[in-house]
Amino acid sequence: MNRILFLLLSLFSFYSYSLNFVEDKSPDLGLMKNFKASELCAVSEKTHQYLMSNIDDEFAVKVGDIFANKVTLPQVKETLTFICNIYREDVRAKRQSRLHNTEFLAENFTFYRWMPDTKTAQHIARKSNNAVKTRLLNNIPDDQIFLTKYYTKMLDGSPVKTEHYTQALYAIPFDEEALSLKEADKNKTSTRFTYTRQAVISGALLKKNLAKPLVWITEEALHDVLLQGTGVLQVDGKIRYFNVHRNNGIAYDYSIGKREQARYWYFAEVPSIMGYGKTLDSKIAVNPHVTFAGNVKDLGLGKLFLVSFEQEGLQVSRLGVLADQGGAFDNNFFQLDLLVDSYKGWEDYHAANKTMPDYAKAWLLIKK
């Protein structure tokens, strides 16, 4: 009897999620704008390379159960390849990219309309102590996803600790420097799993010399970089990039603010803005305006999404690739996070993005 009940619940869960994506034969797209085909191709190509080179990454390299019987992984790869083929054909022909042509998109792609999981969003809203977050989650329309925007934080930093720059971005602790992620994850009593964010901020790592400080920033900047995942720092007149590397194993809590999170990330210096990757060396180089972060675990890496919304009186749409993730997307079938750019802070971020709405129609696109 218990086994039958379990099977019924499993089928119900799968059926419920499968309803999130429904084929749409006449999508209303509006005007394609605010993205470059060259940058979309670059992210598509890097993501395709990851899918081809990391078949052992069972977390991300998969079609995703939610798309079973609709989409295959080879189709996802073919879609990414097609994006670059079209871009390069248009460059050689010296014509405007057909990726900005809605008729071309409708002729060459199958569209699956994303209907958000508003029940889960509302459940999270009930637990949240943030009034703005509660309102946004409760107000997700039945036919639009929650479209958030993320950015890389442009910061000033120092190579040494000062009265102003009191917090470090730390490299992975010394006790796992020589270990692969798989090896390091086996020891839950190691330095990385011992300390919360609050303990690190209080100086636990520095006092015991447990990890190397890579660069020093302010405490407020630290919370921002831990949330965004990437820091673009000016240090002694040079621009340097830092990306999250390994975390302390504590889940992100969607219901609380950034300063209260116990989750903590250790960092590594990287050559550019990086997205998803099972290891530091395999991370995908991503570009603003054509990269989405989302539920990689369940949606699968490399999906091509189109989002559409009203902006300054026009219905506009843009394409992007799911090439990044974050702790906020666990069991999240209602949200995508668009990488918009690099900013010093809230004011310049808001000025650049204030006309973008909080919700958007969204489709998964698969090459026909």
Secondary structure, DSSP 8 states (H G I E B T S, - for coil): -HHHHHHHHHHHHHHHHHTTEEE-SS----EE-SS-HHHHHHHHHHHHHHHHH-TT-TTTSS--GGGTTT--HHHHHHHHHHHHHHHHHHHHTT---GGG-HHHHHHHEEEEEE---HHHHHHHHHH---HHHHHHHHT--TTSEEEEEEEEEEEEEBSS--SS--EEEE-S-GGGTTS-HHHHHT-TTSHHHH--HHHHHTTHHHHHT-S-EEEEE-HHHHHHHHHHSEEEEEETTEEEEEEEEEE-S----TTS-GGG----EEEEEESS-B---SSGGG--B--TTSEEE--HHHH-TT-EEEEEEEETTEEEEEEEEEEE--GGGTT--SEEEEEEEEESSHHHHHHHHTTS-SEEEEEEEEE-
